[in-house]
Structures are given as C-alpha cells and as structure tokens.
Amino acid sequence: MRRVLIAVAALALPVSLAGAPAVAASQGTSSAAVVEQAPAADKLNGPTILVAQGPDDVCDFTDSRPSLSLGSSGAAVRQAQCYLNQATGAGLDEDGDFGRVTQSATRAFQQCAGIVVDGRIGAQTWSFLSFWANAPGAPFC
C-alpha cells in the first residue's frame, strides 16, 4: 500500500508543480493526447501535446533513470545530455560526463520548467526532461 501511495504522489507532484496543465481530449492514437496550455501568467513554455516514451524516444542511450549530479558519468548522463539538447537547445556534447556545463544546463532547464532548481537530475527532472524532449515543437526554453 505504501508503494502505491508513493507512486501516486510521484506522479501527481510534477503536475502540481508545473501549474497543473490538464488533459483536455484524446486524439485518435493511444500515444498522444492534447493538453491545455498553462495560462500566460504562469510563463511556462511547456509542450502542449503528450507523447508516450518508448520506441519513438528521441534519445536512445539507455532506459535507466538514476539520480545524476556533478561527477556522474555513463550512458544515463548521455541520455540526460541528449534530452537537455532536445528540450532546450543546450548544445551539450553528449559525452557522458556530468560536469559544470551539464549542471548549468540542468539548472537552466529546471528554472524554465518551473521545478526545483538544484542542478541534479532526479525523478522529477527526468520526468520533465523526457516529456519535453519528446514533445513536438521542442526546444521550449
């Protein structure tokens, strides 16, 4: 039961922190739905169409989503760098090393997305990164 509550809270948190955009209507496919744009007062430039993560993912280095911070390395860092490039046009080298430039790009993305700005890539940042990077019309920031 506790795991279910944690999972529900983890899914609800990004929505509540992002100004709570609501799903408006389904399109003809099972992988996309239209989402209402956040009010202009929120100043969020987020995507307006939901895209399912899967075989059509724009970055395919790994499916792993570990917590990343300064000094991390590997395929998950390359995945995050690719997402940052897609979502924000950061222009990062996708070298798999989480250095100061990647940390700065992460902070800029978090600021733009309206989520906690800490320069680390945890569950919330992964969620927003994968969503924004795979949404049509990227980059947004």
C-alpha positions in Angstrom: 0.0 0.0 0.0 2.8 2.4 0.9 4.4 1.8 -2.5 1.2 2.7 -4.3 0.9 5.9 -2.3 4.4 6.9 -3.1 3.9 6.1 -6.8 0.7 8.2 -6.9 2.4 11.1 -5.1 5.4 10.9 -7.5 3.0 11.1 -10.5 1.0 14.0 -9.0 3.9 16.1 -7.9 5.2 17.2 -11.3 1.7 18.1 -12.4 1.1 20.2 -9.3 4.5 22.0 -9.6 4.0 22.8 -13.3 0.9 24.8 -12.9 -1.3 21.7 -13.3 -2.0 21.6 -17.0 -5.0 19.4 -17.5 -5.6 16.7 -20.2 -8.3 18.1 -22.5 -9.1 15.5 -25.1 -7.7 12.3 -26.6 -6.6 12.2 -30.2 -7.1 9.2 -32.5 -4.0 7.5 -31.3 -3.3 5.8 -28.0 0.1 7.5 -27.6 -0.9 11.2 -27.6 -3.4 13.5 -26.0 -4.0 17.2 -26.2 -3.1 19.2 -23.1 -4.3 22.7 -22.3 -1.6 25.2 -22.4 -0.8 26.7 -18.9 -2.2 30.3 -18.5 0.1 33.1 -19.8 0.5 34.3 -16.2 2.4 31.1 -15.4 5.0 31.9 -18.0 5.6 28.2 -18.8 6.5 27.4 -22.3 5.9 23.7 -21.9 4.7 21.3 -24.5 1.1 21.2 -25.4 0.9 17.5 -26.7 1.6 14.4 -24.6 4.0 11.9 -26.2 4.5 8.4 -25.0 8.0 7.4 -24.2 9.1 4.2 -25.9 10.5 3.2 -29.3 10.0 6.7 -30.6 12.1 8.3 -27.9 14.4 10.9 -29.4 17.4 9.7 -27.3 18.2 6.1 -27.0 21.3 5.7 -24.9 19.6 3.9 -22.0 16.3 3.3 -20.3 17.9 3.8 -16.9 17.0 6.9 -14.9 19.3 7.0 -11.9 19.9 10.2 -9.9 22.7 12.2 -11.5 24.8 15.0 -10.2 28.2 16.7 -10.7 30.8 13.9 -11.3 28.3 11.3 -12.6 29.2 9.5 -15.8 27.9 6.9 -18.2 25.0 6.2 -20.5 22.4 7.8 -18.3 24.4 11.1 -18.4 24.5 10.9 -22.2 20.7 10.3 -22.2 20.2 13.4 -20.0 22.5 15.5 -22.1 20.6 14.4 -25.2 17.3 15.3 -23.5 18.7 18.7 -22.5 19.8 19.3 -26.1 16.4 18.4 -27.4 14.3 20.2 -24.8 16.3 23.4 -24.6 18.8 23.5 -27.4 21.6 23.5 -24.9 24.2 22.4 -27.4 25.9 20.0 -24.9 28.5 17.4 -26.0 26.8 14.1 -25.3 30.0 12.7 -23.8 28.5 11.0 -20.7 30.4 13.3 -18.2 28.2 15.3 -15.9 30.4 18.4 -15.5 29.8 22.1 -14.8 28.4 22.8 -18.3 25.8 19.9 -17.9 25.0 21.1 -14.4 24.4 24.7 -15.7 22.2 23.4 -18.5 20.2 21.3 -16.0 19.7 24.3 -13.7 18.5 26.4 -16.7 16.1 23.6 -17.7 14.7 23.3 -14.2 14.2 27.1 -14.0 12.4 27.1 -17.3 10.2 24.1 -16.4 9.3 25.7 -13.0 10.6 22.8 -11.0 13.1 22.6 -8.1 16.4 24.1 -9.3 19.3 22.1 -7.8 21.4 21.2 -10.8 20.8 17.5 -10.1 18.7 15.1 -12.3 16.4 13.1 -10.1 13.0 11.6 -10.7 11.2 14.9 -11.2 13.8 16.3 -13.6 13.9 13.0 -15.6 10.1 13.1 -15.9 10.1 16.7 -17.2 13.2 16.1 -19.5 11.8 13.0 -21.2 8.4 14.7 -21.7 9.7 18.0 -23.1 12.4 16.4 -25.2 9.9 14.0 -26.9 7.2 16.6 -27.4 6.6 18.1 -30.8 7.9 21.7 -31.2 11.0 21.3 -28.9 13.1 23.1 -27.9 11.0 25.2 -25.5 13.4 27.2 -23.4 
